[in-house]
Amino acid sequence: MFAAAPTWAQDLMGQPTPGGITLQPAASPLKHDAHFFHDVILMPIITAITLLVLGLLAWIVFRYNKKANPTPARWSHNTTVEIIWTVLPVVILVFISLFSFRLLFAYHDMPSPDLTVKVTGNQWNWAYEYPDQGVAEYISNMLPEEEAKAKGVPYRLAATEPMVVPVGKTVQLVITASDVIHAVALPAFGLKTDAVPGRINTTWFKAERTGVFYGQCSELCGVDHAFMPLEIRVVTQAQFEQWIASKGGSMTPKVAEPAAAAPAAAAPAPAADAATPVAAPVGATADQPVPAAASAAPAAQ
């Protein structure tokens, strides 16, 4: 533990720390909640249970071995002990579940998103699309080793085309896959969501600081599974708008064109007025009445 203390003080933000033994530093509200659940709720309970079981084992080994206890007891059950070891685990699990459900609800209770990014997993790269800004899908591959070394970025984590998002904004990820199951894992943001072909999964994050954050596919997806890094660059709003413009997009949301108005229906022909005089048929005199069929003909036209 003393040897690891310097490592604790040098945890890298957004990427694994060599020799690190704790969770990656948090860079989003969800990861802060996950840290609390792990460090304050789970670890003390796990430590207490481990020490209790270790103490019981040591007590039994030294107190009830053949040399210390040559004449064993004849009883085989104890109602009090059985009630305790049945009820106590239930109470512990109920206590944990209260915080577990709270964290689960936080993951599913996404605020109104400021930005939506569609993420598609392929064998073996990622595709990103910004539908609201009109940025078409582009492919992100792993950065070759020579380029990674030249740029001083971590090999197998850096990507050729990163996802770019603004700091302090709620980003919704719409996740799917084109072939097999992949998984979007972003440790600094506390995310791990499966990308399933033919299905849409969603998650969200809100980056608290600018910088570069790395993740990887965390679902065995084929021979090049280890070469599917996720790189997210969190920038200022002005830098994000410049990047959108460089990709041919626009920050102005697209407005759906109004549907063309349907042609007006043809107006029905007006019926003949009863006061309109009807022409008499040929051969009729003024003294002869007009046949009913002839008088009704103009109205029926």
VMD Tcl script that draws the C-alpha trace (Angstrom):
set ca {
  {0.00 0.00 0.00}
  {2.84 2.42 0.79}
  {4.49 1.56 -2.55}
  {1.24 2.30 -4.36}
  {0.72 5.68 -2.66}
  {2.70 7.64 -5.30}
  {0.59 5.98 -7.99}
  {-2.63 7.16 -6.30}
  {-1.39 10.74 -6.48}
  {-0.60 10.49 -10.19}
  {-3.80 9.01 -11.61}
  {-4.12 9.98 -15.26}
  {-7.32 11.65 -16.37}
  {-9.21 9.92 -19.14}
  {-6.88 6.93 -19.55}
  {-5.51 3.99 -17.55}
  {-2.78 4.67 -14.99}
  {0.16 2.22 -15.08}
  {0.10 0.36 -11.77}
  {-3.13 2.01 -10.72}
  {-5.42 0.13 -8.33}
  {-8.46 2.40 -8.13}
  {-11.17 3.52 -10.52}
  {-10.27 6.12 -13.12}
  {-10.80 9.71 -11.96}
  {-14.34 10.93 -12.55}
  {-15.07 13.46 -15.29}
  {-18.88 13.38 -15.27}
  {-21.71 13.38 -12.69}
  {-22.54 9.72 -13.32}
  {-18.96 8.64 -12.60}
  {-18.98 10.66 -9.36}
  {-22.09 8.74 -8.31}
  {-20.42 5.46 -9.27}
  {-17.35 6.42 -7.19}
  {-19.58 7.09 -4.18}
  {-21.37 3.77 -4.58}
  {-18.10 1.86 -4.89}
  {-15.93 3.69 -2.34}
  {-18.47 4.61 0.36}
  {-21.05 1.80 0.14}
  {-19.52 -1.34 -1.37}
  {-15.90 -1.24 -0.19}
  {-16.64 -0.81 3.57}
  {-19.25 -3.58 3.47}
  {-16.97 -5.91 1.50}
  {-14.06 -5.18 3.84}
  {-16.18 -5.79 6.97}
  {-17.55 -9.09 5.62}
  {-14.07 -10.25 4.59}
  {-12.59 -9.46 8.02}
  {-15.53 -11.11 9.77}
  {-15.20 -14.33 7.77}
  {-11.41 -14.32 8.23}
  {-11.83 -13.87 11.99}
  {-14.39 -16.70 12.19}
  {-12.16 -19.03 10.21}
  {-9.14 -18.23 12.38}
  {-11.19 -18.71 15.57}
  {-12.51 -22.08 14.38}
  {-9.07 -23.28 13.23}
  {-7.33 -22.45 16.52}
  {-10.19 -23.03 18.96}
  {-11.70 -26.21 17.60}
  {-8.78 -28.19 16.21}
  {-8.16 -31.68 17.50}
  {-5.36 -30.66 19.84}
  {-7.26 -27.78 21.48}
  {-10.60 -29.58 21.54}
  {-10.09 -33.37 21.72}
  {-13.72 -34.03 22.66}
  {-16.06 -32.47 20.07}
  {-19.58 -31.34 20.89}
  {-22.55 -33.52 19.92}
  {-24.96 -30.81 18.75}
  {-25.36 -29.97 15.05}
  {-27.82 -27.02 14.88}
  {-28.26 -23.66 16.56}
  {-31.47 -21.79 15.84}
  {-30.10 -18.38 16.87}
  {-27.06 -18.66 14.63}
  {-29.14 -19.84 11.68}
  {-31.56 -16.90 12.07}
  {-28.68 -14.44 12.22}
  {-26.88 -15.73 9.14}
  {-30.16 -15.73 7.21}
  {-31.51 -12.32 8.23}
  {-28.23 -10.35 8.29}
  {-27.35 -10.94 4.60}
  {-30.89 -9.93 3.62}
  {-30.58 -6.68 5.56}
  {-27.19 -5.96 3.97}
  {-28.50 -6.59 0.45}
  {-31.55 -4.39 1.02}
  {-29.27 -1.60 2.26}
  {-27.07 -1.92 -0.84}
  {-30.09 -2.01 -3.14}
  {-31.27 1.42 -1.95}
  {-28.11 3.04 -3.31}
  {-27.93 0.70 -6.30}
  {-31.42 1.64 -7.50}
  {-30.65 5.30 -6.96}
  {-27.56 5.02 -9.19}
  {-29.47 3.00 -11.79}
  {-32.19 5.65 -11.89}
  {-29.56 8.37 -12.43}
  {-28.30 6.52 -15.52}
  {-31.78 6.23 -16.98}
  {-33.04 9.69 -15.96}
  {-31.32 11.58 -18.77}
  {-31.76 15.37 -18.77}
  {-32.90 17.06 -21.96}
  {-29.96 16.44 -24.34}
  {-28.04 19.32 -25.86}
  {-26.36 17.08 -28.43}
  {-27.06 13.67 -29.95}
  {-24.33 11.45 -31.38}
  {-25.11 8.21 -33.16}
  {-22.45 5.56 -32.47}
  {-22.26 2.43 -34.65}
  {-19.93 -0.45 -33.90}
  {-18.37 -2.23 -36.86}
  {-15.83 -5.01 -37.24}
  {-13.51 -3.37 -36.27}
  {-13.98 0.37 -35.93}
  {-16.51 2.94 -34.79}
  {-18.72 5.23 -36.85}
  {-20.02 8.57 -35.53}
  {-22.82 10.75 -36.84}
  {-24.30 14.07 -35.68}
  {-27.85 14.08 -37.10}
  {-28.98 17.42 -35.66}
  {-25.93 19.27 -37.01}
  {-25.95 17.58 -40.41}
  {-22.56 15.87 -39.93}
  {-22.62 12.67 -41.95}
  {-21.27 9.41 -40.61}
  {-17.47 9.17 -40.44}
  {-15.24 6.24 -39.49}
  {-12.84 6.18 -36.53}
  {-10.01 3.63 -36.67}
  {-7.14 2.94 -34.32}
  {-4.19 5.27 -34.82}
  {-1.16 3.35 -36.19}
  {1.66 2.77 -33.74}
  {4.15 5.01 -35.56}
  {1.75 7.95 -35.61}
  {0.81 7.40 -31.97}
  {4.46 7.48 -30.91}
  {5.14 10.56 -33.03}
  {2.19 12.42 -31.47}
  {2.92 11.22 -27.94}
  {-0.51 9.65 -27.48}
  {-1.29 6.19 -26.07}
  {-1.09 3.45 -28.68}
  {-4.24 1.31 -29.02}
  {-6.28 4.05 -27.36}
  {-5.82 6.97 -29.74}
  {-8.03 7.09 -32.84}
  {-7.77 8.60 -36.29}
  {-11.12 10.44 -36.01}
  {-12.27 11.15 -32.45}
  {-15.74 11.98 -31.26}
  {-15.87 15.69 -30.44}
  {-18.31 17.13 -27.87}
  {-18.63 20.45 -26.02}
  {-17.84 20.70 -22.33}
  {-20.69 21.07 -19.86}
  {-23.36 19.87 -22.29}
  {-25.61 16.82 -21.95}
  {-24.59 14.42 -24.72}
  {-26.95 11.62 -25.70}
  {-25.34 8.57 -27.31}
  {-27.58 6.53 -29.61}
  {-25.74 3.22 -29.89}
  {-26.13 0.32 -32.33}
  {-24.01 -2.10 -34.35}
  {-23.88 -3.24 -37.95}
  {-22.64 -6.82 -37.59}
  {-22.03 -8.33 -34.12}
  {-22.41 -7.14 -30.53}
  {-19.92 -4.47 -29.48}
  {-19.88 -2.30 -26.32}
  {-19.15 1.37 -25.75}
  {-17.02 1.62 -22.59}
  {-15.88 5.06 -21.35}
  {-14.40 4.65 -17.86}
  {-13.89 8.35 -17.06}
  {-17.60 8.98 -17.76}
  {-18.78 5.78 -16.06}
  {-20.37 4.32 -19.18}
  {-20.62 0.80 -20.57}
  {-23.45 0.19 -23.04}
  {-23.86 -2.67 -25.51}
  {-24.10 -1.99 -29.24}
  {-26.51 -4.61 -30.59}
  {-27.32 -5.12 -34.30}
  {-30.91 -4.18 -35.11}
  {-31.43 -2.48 -31.76}
  {-30.93 1.03 -30.35}
  {-29.51 1.58 -26.86}
  {-29.08 5.04 -25.38}
  {-26.94 6.50 -22.62}
  {-25.66 9.95 -21.71}
  {-22.87 11.90 -20.10}
  {-21.92 15.48 -19.30}
  {-18.19 16.16 -19.42}
  {-17.04 18.42 -16.60}
  {-13.72 19.44 -18.14}
  {-12.00 19.73 -21.47}
  {-9.45 17.17 -22.54}
  {-9.05 13.81 -24.25}
  {-10.77 10.74 -22.83}
  {-10.24 7.17 -23.99}
  {-12.32 4.02 -23.97}
  {-12.50 0.72 -25.83}
  {-14.92 -1.87 -27.08}
  {-15.55 -4.12 -24.07}
  {-17.46 -6.94 -25.78}
  {-15.63 -9.77 -27.51}
  {-16.50 -9.02 -31.13}
  {-13.90 -10.86 -33.23}
  {-10.24 -11.24 -33.98}
  {-9.53 -7.48 -33.92}
  {-11.56 -6.78 -30.79}
  {-8.49 -5.26 -29.11}
  {-8.13 -2.64 -31.85}
  {-11.39 -0.68 -31.40}
  {-10.49 2.35 -29.31}
  {-12.88 5.16 -28.45}
  {-11.39 8.64 -28.30}
  {-13.51 11.56 -27.12}
  {-12.25 15.12 -27.29}
  {-14.07 17.53 -25.01}
  {-13.66 21.11 -26.23}
  {-15.18 24.53 -25.62}
  {-18.42 25.51 -27.33}
  {-16.59 27.80 -29.77}
  {-14.14 25.05 -30.72}
  {-16.99 22.61 -31.16}
  {-18.80 24.98 -33.52}
  {-15.62 25.38 -35.56}
  {-15.24 21.59 -35.75}
  {-18.87 21.20 -36.88}
  {-18.27 23.75 -39.64}
  {-15.10 21.92 -40.73}
  {-17.20 18.76 -41.12}
  {-19.71 20.55 -43.33}
  {-22.38 20.77 -40.66}
  {-24.26 23.63 -39.08}
  {-25.26 24.53 -35.54}
  {-28.65 25.70 -36.81}
  {-31.15 22.86 -36.32}
  {-32.77 21.65 -39.48}
  {-36.45 22.59 -39.84}
  {-38.75 20.19 -41.61}
  {-40.18 21.58 -44.83}
  {-43.96 22.12 -44.70}
  {-45.97 19.65 -46.70}
  {-47.36 20.92 -50.03}
  {-50.98 22.04 -49.79}
  {-53.45 19.64 -51.38}
  {-55.27 21.02 -54.47}
  {-58.64 22.47 -53.66}
  {-61.52 20.18 -54.47}
  {-63.62 21.16 -57.51}
  {-66.58 23.23 -56.43}
  {-69.89 21.52 -57.10}
  {-72.05 23.01 -59.83}
  {-74.75 25.25 -58.36}
  {-78.22 23.81 -58.47}
  {-80.75 25.55 -60.62}
  {-82.81 28.18 -58.84}
  {-86.51 27.50 -58.76}
  {-87.12 31.05 -60.01}
  {-84.99 30.55 -63.13}
  {-87.24 30.20 -66.20}
  {-86.87 26.94 -68.06}
  {-86.86 26.99 -71.83}
  {-89.78 25.19 -73.37}
  {-89.02 22.27 -75.65}
  {-89.26 22.74 -79.34}
  {-92.83 22.57 -80.59}
  {-94.46 23.54 -77.31}
  {-96.72 26.53 -77.13}
  {-97.19 28.96 -74.33}
  {-100.51 27.35 -73.46}
  {-98.95 23.85 -73.12}
  {-97.34 22.85 -69.84}
  {-93.68 21.91 -69.78}
  {-93.13 18.19 -69.12}
  {-91.67 17.33 -65.69}
  {-88.65 15.58 -67.20}
  {-87.76 18.63 -69.22}
  {-88.05 20.98 -66.25}
  {-85.82 18.76 -64.06}
  {-83.07 18.35 -66.68}
  {-81.14 21.61 -66.02}
  {-80.99 20.92 -62.30}
  {-79.56 17.46 -62.86}
  {-76.74 18.75 -65.12}
}
mol new
graphics top color blue
foreach p $ca { graphics top sphere $p radius 0.5 }
foreach p [lrange $ca 0 end-1] q [lrange $ca 1 end] { graphics top cylinder $p $q radius 0.2 }
display resetview
